[in-house]
């Protein structure tokens, strides 16, 4: 059994009955199903083989008791994710082979994140990166709102939707940025955090806005170096420790910065802040 998915224009082919069924059951993925055909960017394959041993752990995190590790083994990249006192899910990819092997615990919360990692590794060399943002579509273009968790990204995009006619949410957690013919485009993805917003749509990027909480509303355009500093923390943190992945992401961000402005918005959680960012980017907004 196999099933293809088209995510940000990249074809992912899932193979093996168990993996096909489990990924198809994940919220968001059915929207991106497509007919088989053409060469896939990456194959996701079930295996009974034992996961390779980490030679180097680049990144380790623990959230709600779930431990994740990403790093390298002899032939490529390896990732695992573990519930307390449970079998881990393991995923590994041979360098440049564009095949991701999955084994172990296919619990939805683990499998969803492992697919995100595998897709990110495969797509990074092609000018493609998942950006941790809340993303608004307006007048046929999108704006990425960036910031640390709890900064108010989702609140700000909600204020756009409530106060600016025609503003709609594209994705609330992990849209896909892709450089096409030198220009940045943003795609919906199967990964949208706690907000179930899964749209198989794409739009040119109008601007990026880094948010911070304040007792006033003020927006300013950042220079190239400041813009890079605003964008990079929202890229996958575990990829920053590998030279090849870091170089690919840096090139993607450089293309973005050459084409669109990046702003910093200090703001209150109110309608005036949404209108200020909209008017700065688009010149005028529908009330």
Helices and strands as residue ranges (DSSP letters): E 2-7, E 10-15, H 17-24, G 29-32, E 33-34, E 42-46, E 56-63, E 66-73, E 76-82, E 89-94, E 99-104, H 108-124, E 128-132, E 134-138, E 141-146, H 153-163, E 168-171, E 174-180, E 183-187, E 202-213, E 218-221, H 224-232, G 237-241, H 243-257, E 261-267, H 271-282
